Amino acid sequence: MNKYRSFVLPVAILLGLLLHRWCAYAQVIIPYMIFTILLMNYSAVDVKRLKPSRMDLSLMLIQIFGSIIPYLILHFSGVDEIIAQGVMMVVICPVAASVVVISCMLGANRERVTTYTILGNIMVSIVAPIYFSFIGKQQEMPFLQAFWMIFRKTAVIIALPFIVAVITQRWMKRVNAFICRIKIVSFYLWAITLTITLGQTIHYIFLHGKDNVGNIVILGTASVIICAIQFALGKWLGEKYGDRVAGGQLLAQKNVAIGVWMANTFLFPLASVGIALYSIWQNVFNSWQMWRFNSRTSSRS
């Protein structure tokens, strides 16, 4: 069955393209799917081994400065504000809640991935409202209000399954053992979630891209370049700290749904096309990584 997993992502992209109108209606089930996915993966985490590291700090600094510096350069260079905001969002967008699924299948350390998933989302919840206080259409919004809007979107999805997993590990060991035995199901749930998310992305571009082809082409080009840079930089950094896979996935695999919502809420809505298109590139690369990983594993066995 492992050899077929690398085909799941291309199939999800194709189905998202073909069924994009229907995927828009299925978005209501996404939070429940992500909760289940995270619960299955968090149940296998050794909570005692969750601790911040220098790699976490390095990844956060890259996101913080790697988003605002390009924005300021583009903004003061006279580039269209939509492009500048779109580039910023592609970098500051928080790490995907389901990053643990692909990362662990590629050999990353589960505890290291889980630690940054929590810390990285908290960091974005704090830093993004600061940026939005002088960028975008909600500059008059108080910091605490913006912080709470972002925090409740990210924290509930991540924190609740983590709390449930800790409870089952501590007081419901049989339930926890059962969840751990079936955690492979999380990959297929993630594939369904991916299909719906990509379908929403494609549908959004169809709806909002007709009169903005020029900006969309620029954002699409910028997003694929940034995707490549983030994977390469993350892998280089991860190698320095002993987990090349984790570094690449944690820096480059983004929570597109949150990114699109943030752009639509606080910035020019069209800026969200950058992170929307980014979701396609990151999943194409993930598909290639899985194919390559499975090919190597098969050749060794």
WORASUL-V616995 format. One record per pair of residues at least 4 apart in sequence whose C-alpha atoms are under 8 Angstrom apart, sorted by the first residue. I is the first residue (numbers start at 1). GAP is how many residues later the second one is. Records with the same first field share a line. If there is no record, write none. Layout:
I=GAP + GAP
This chain:
1=4
2=4 + 292
3=288 + 291 + 292
4=4
5=4 + 285 + 286
6=4 + 281 + 282 + 283 + 284 + 285 + 288
7=4 + 280 + 284
8=4 + 183 + 279
9=4 + 182 + 185 + 274 + 275 + 277 + 278
10=4 + 274 + 277
11=4
12=4 + 179 + 180 + 182 + 183 + 186
13=4 + 181 + 182 + 185 + 186 + 267
14=4
15=4 + 5 + 180 + 184
16=4 + 7 + 179 + 180 + 181 + 182 + 183 + 184 + 186
17=181 + 182 + 185
18=181
19=4 + 180
20=4 + 176 + 178 + 179 + 180 + 181 + 182 + 183
21=4 + 178 + 179 + 182
22=4 + 177
23=4 + 172 + 173 + 174 + 176 + 177
24=172 + 175 + 176 + 179
26=4 + 170
27=169 + 170 + 173
29=4
30=4 + 163 + 166
31=4 + 126
32=4
33=4 + 156 + 157 + 160
34=4 + 63 + 64 + 123 + 156 + 159
35=4 + 122 + 123 + 125 + 126
36=4 + 125 + 150
37=4 + 61 + 149 + 150 + 152 + 153
38=4 + 59 + 60 + 120 + 123 + 124 + 148
39=4 + 122 + 123 + 125 + 126
40=4 + 139 + 140 + 142 + 143 + 146
41=4 + 59 + 60 + 139 + 142 + 145
42=72 + 119 + 120 + 123
43=119 + 122 + 123 + 125 + 126 + 133 + 136 + 137
44=136
45=65 + 66 + 69
46=4 + 65
47=64 + 119
49=62
50=61 + 62 + 64 + 65
51=61 + 64
52=4 + 5 + 63 + 64
53=4
54=4
55=4 + 182 + 183 + 186 + 192
56=4 + 60 + 63 + 64
57=4
58=4
59=4 + 175 + 188 + 191 + 192
60=4 + 60 + 63
61=4 + 5
62=4 + 5
63=4 + 28 + 29 + 188
64=4 + 28 + 63
65=4
66=4 + 22 + 25 + 26
67=4 + 20 + 21 + 22 + 23 + 24 + 25
68=4 + 20 + 63
69=4
70=4 + 14 + 17 + 18
71=4 + 13 + 14 + 16 + 17
72=4 + 12
73=4
74=4 + 5 + 6 + 7 + 10
75=4 + 5 + 6 + 9
79=4 + 5
80=4
81=4
82=4 + 133 + 186 + 188 + 189
83=4 + 132 + 135 + 136 + 188
84=4
85=4 + 51 + 182 + 183 + 186
86=4 + 133 + 184 + 185 + 186 + 187 + 188 + 189
87=4 + 132 + 135 + 136 + 187
88=4
89=4 + 170 + 174 + 182 + 183 + 185 + 186
90=133 + 136 + 169 + 184 + 185 + 188
91=135
92=32 + 36
93=31 + 161 + 162 + 163 + 165 + 166 + 182
94=26 + 27 + 30 + 160 + 161 + 164 + 165
95=4 + 22 + 25 + 26 + 155 + 156 + 157 + 158 + 159 + 160
96=21 + 157 + 158 + 159 + 160
97=20 + 60 + 61 + 158
98=4 + 92
99=4 + 14 + 18 + 150 + 151 + 154
100=4 + 10 + 13 + 14
101=4 + 85 + 86 + 89
102=4 + 85 + 184
103=4 + 5 + 6 + 7 + 10 + 142 + 143 + 146
104=4 + 5 + 6
106=139 + 183 + 184 + 187
107=138
108=4 + 5 + 135 + 136 + 137 + 138
109=4 + 134 + 137
110=4
111=4
112=4 + 134
113=4 + 133 + 137
114=4
115=4
116=4 + 5 + 134
117=4 + 133
118=4 + 40 + 41
119=4
120=4
121=4 + 33 + 34
122=4 + 29 + 32 + 33
123=4
124=4
125=4 + 22 + 23 + 25 + 26 + 29
126=4 + 21
127=4
128=4 + 19
129=4 + 14 + 17 + 18
130=4 + 13
131=4
132=4 + 6 + 7 + 134 + 135
133=5 + 6 + 7 + 8 + 9 + 10
134=5
135=4 + 132
136=130 + 131 + 132
137=129 + 130 + 131
138=127 + 128 + 129
141=4 + 5
142=4
143=4
144=4
145=4
146=4
147=4
148=4
149=4
150=4 + 112
151=4
152=4
153=4 + 105
154=4 + 104
155=4 + 5
156=4
157=4
158=4
159=4
160=4
161=4
162=4
163=4
164=4
165=4 + 11
166=4
167=4 + 5
168=4 + 5 + 7 + 8
169=4 + 7
172=4
173=4
174=4
175=4
176=4
177=4
178=4
179=4
183=4
184=4
185=4
186=4
187=4
188=4
189=4
190=4
191=4
192=4
193=4
194=4
195=4
196=4
197=4 + 60
198=4 + 81 + 82
199=4
200=4
201=4 + 75 + 76
202=4 + 74
203=4
204=4 + 5
205=4 + 68
206=4
208=4 + 62
209=4 + 7
212=4
213=4
214=4
215=4
216=4 + 57 + 58
217=4
218=4
219=4 + 54 + 55 + 58
220=4 + 53 + 54 + 57 + 58
221=4
222=4 + 52
223=4 + 51 + 52 + 54 + 55 + 58
224=4 + 54 + 57
225=4
226=4
227=4 + 25 + 51 + 54 + 55
228=4
229=4
230=4 + 18 + 21 + 22
231=4 + 17 + 18 + 20 + 21
232=4 + 16
233=4 + 15
234=4 + 10 + 12 + 13 + 14 + 15 + 16 + 17 + 18
235=4 + 9 + 10 + 11 + 12 + 13 + 14
236=4 + 8 + 11 + 12
237=4 + 7 + 10 + 11
238=4 + 5 + 6 + 7 + 8 + 9 + 10
239=4 + 5 + 8
240=4
243=4
244=4
245=4
246=4
247=4
248=4 + 5
249=4
252=30
253=29
254=5 + 25
255=4
256=4 + 19 + 20 + 22 + 23
257=4
258=4
259=4 + 13 + 16
260=4 + 12 + 13 + 15 + 16
261=4 + 11
262=4 + 5
263=4 + 5 + 6 + 7 + 8 + 9
264=4 + 5 + 6 + 7 + 8
265=4
267=4
268=4
269=4
271=4
272=4
273=4
274=4
275=4
276=4
277=4
278=4
279=4
280=4
281=4
282=4
283=4
284=4
285=4
286=4
287=4
288=4
289=4
290=4
291=4
292=4
293=4
294=4
295=4
296=4
297=4
